[in-house]
Amino acid sequence: MRTYSCNSPQAAGRIVAISLLADGHLSSDELVALSRERIADRLGLKPGEFGSILQGLCEDLLAGSHLNWTDACKLDSDVMQQVMQELQDPVLRAEVLALCRTAINADRHVSESEAQMLAVLSLAWQVRPLPHAVS
């Protein structure tokens, strides 16, 4: 798994990208929701950079999973701890958690793995999760 500078827009974007894959598939509804929420502006990414981060994440996951997509979408705890530690700024953490929540709720279904991801981020970063009402 590649590394990014601490508190960089790319490190933040990767965590949001992980949330897109938390349930094992990428939904166009999730991408539209993040676009509508201006993910690039909110994280300080260049136009189109989030797509590159998502592609890089997929490449990293597939490289370590023996080409089994289901397993590739599941980050082991050591990898997730490394990725989460790349964000130290509490304001950036809250922003990323809000974007993850937006992405996860976009398809109006929160899977067990998506809920678990939000809980892990909230606990590790000590950010209180907002209720995720599905409307």
MIROMAR-609717 format. One line per field, with one value per residue (C-alpha): residue number from 1; residue in one letter; chain; x, y, z. Coordinates in Angstrom, 1 decimal. Layout:
<rs>
seq = c(NUM ...)
type = c(a ...)
mol = c(A ...)
u = c(X ...)
v = c(Y ...)
w = c(Z ...)
</rs>
This chain:
<rs>
seq = c(1 2 3 4 5 6 7 8 9 10 11 12 13 14 15 16 17 18 19 20 21 22 23 24 25 26 27 28 29 30 31 32 33 34 35 36 37 38 39 40 41 42 43 44 45 46 47 48 49 50 51 52 53 54 55 56 57 58 59 60 61 62 63 64 65 66 67 68 69 70 71 72 73 74 75 76 77 78 79 80 81 82 83 84 85 86 87 88 89 90 91 92 93 94 95 96 97 98 99 100 101 102 103 104 105 106 107 108 109 110 111 112 113 114 115 116 117 118 119 120 121 122 123 124 125 126 127 128 129 130 131 132 133 134 135)
type = c(m r t y s c n s p q a a g r i v a i s l l a d g h l s s d e l v a l s r e r i a d r l g l k p g e f g s i l q g l c e d l l a g s h l n w t d a c k l d s d v m q q v m q e l q d p v l r a e v l a l c r t a i n a d r h v s e s e a q m l a v l s l a w q v r p l p h a v s)
mol = c(A A A A A A A A A A A A A A A A A A A A A A A A A A A A A A A A A A A A A A A A A A A A A A A A A A A A A A A A A A A A A A A A A A A A A A A A A A A A A A A A A A A A A A A A A A A A A A A A A A A A A A A A A A A A A A A A A A A A A A A A A A A A A A A A A A A A A A A)
u = c(0.0 1.5 1.9 0.9 2.2 0.5 -2.6 -2.2 -5.3 -4.3 -4.2 -7.7 -9.0 -7.8 -9.8 -12.9 -12.0 -11.8 -15.3 -16.5 -15.3 -16.2 -19.2 -17.3 -18.5 -18.3 -21.6 -22.2 -24.6 -21.7 -19.5 -22.3 -22.9 -19.2 -19.1 -22.2 -20.5 -17.4 -15.0 -12.0 -12.6 -13.3 -10.1 -7.8 -7.5 -6.9 -9.7 -9.7 -7.2 -9.8 -10.2 -6.5 -6.4 -9.3 -7.5 -4.3 -6.1 -7.7 -4.2 -2.8 -5.6 -5.5 -1.7 -2.0 -5.1 -4.1 -6.8 -9.7 -11.8 -13.9 -10.8 -9.2 -11.9 -11.2 -8.4 -6.7 -6.4 -2.7 -3.2 -6.3 -4.3 -1.5 -4.0 -5.9 -2.7 -1.9 -4.6 -3.8 -5.7 -9.0 -10.7 -9.6 -10.6 -14.1 -14.3 -13.2 -15.7 -18.5 -17.6 -17.3 -20.8 -22.1 -20.7 -21.9 -25.4 -25.7 -27.1 -29.6 -28.2 -25.6 -24.0 -22.4 -18.9 -19.7 -21.2 -18.1 -15.8 -17.6 -17.4 -13.7 -12.9 -15.1 -13.5 -9.9 -10.1 -12.4 -14.9 -18.4 -20.4 -23.6 -26.7 -26.8 -30.4 -31.2 -33.9)
v = c(0.0 3.3 6.0 9.7 12.6 13.2 15.3 15.6 15.9 12.6 10.7 12.2 11.3 7.7 7.1 8.4 6.1 3.2 4.0 3.7 0.1 -0.9 -2.9 -4.6 -2.6 0.9 2.7 5.5 7.0 7.3 9.0 11.5 12.2 13.0 15.2 17.1 17.6 19.1 16.5 18.0 21.5 20.3 18.2 20.5 18.1 19.1 18.5 14.8 13.9 11.9 9.6 9.0 8.3 5.8 4.1 3.9 2.4 -0.3 -1.1 -1.4 -3.6 -5.9 -6.2 -7.7 -9.9 -12.4 -10.9 -11.7 -8.6 -9.5 -10.0 -6.9 -4.6 -5.8 -3.9 -5.8 -4.0 -3.2 -1.5 0.4 1.6 2.8 4.7 6.2 7.5 9.5 11.9 13.7 17.0 16.8 19.1 17.1 13.9 15.3 16.4 13.0 11.2 13.4 12.7 8.9 9.1 10.9 8.2 5.3 6.7 7.6 4.3 4.3 1.0 0.8 -2.6 -4.1 -3.5 0.2 0.7 -1.0 1.3 4.4 3.0 2.2 5.7 7.4 5.4 5.7 9.4 10.1 11.9 11.5 9.9 11.6 9.4 8.0 8.2 6.7 8.8)
w = c(0.0 -1.0 1.6 1.6 3.6 6.9 6.6 2.8 0.6 -1.0 2.4 3.1 -0.3 0.0 3.1 1.4 -1.5 0.9 2.1 -1.5 -1.6 1.9 0.8 -2.0 -5.0 -6.3 -6.9 -9.3 -6.8 -4.3 -6.9 -7.8 -4.1 -3.5 -6.6 -5.5 -2.1 -3.9 -2.5 -4.4 -3.0 0.5 0.6 -1.4 -4.4 -8.0 -10.4 -11.3 -8.6 -6.6 -9.5 -9.6 -5.9 -6.3 -9.1 -7.1 -4.2 -6.4 -7.9 -4.4 -3.2 -6.2 -6.0 -2.5 -3.0 -5.7 -8.0 -5.7 -5.7 -2.6 -0.6 -2.1 -0.7 2.8 4.5 7.3 10.6 10.2 6.8 8.1 11.1 8.9 6.6 9.5 11.1 8.0 9.2 12.5 12.0 13.9 11.5 8.5 10.2 10.8 7.1 5.9 8.1 6.9 3.2 4.0 5.6 2.5 0.2 2.3 2.5 -1.2 -2.3 0.6 2.0 4.7 4.7 7.8 6.5 5.7 9.2 10.7 8.7 10.0 13.6 13.3 12.0 14.6 17.5 16.3 15.6 18.5 16.3 17.4 14.5 13.4 13.0 9.5 8.6 5.3 3.6)
</rs>
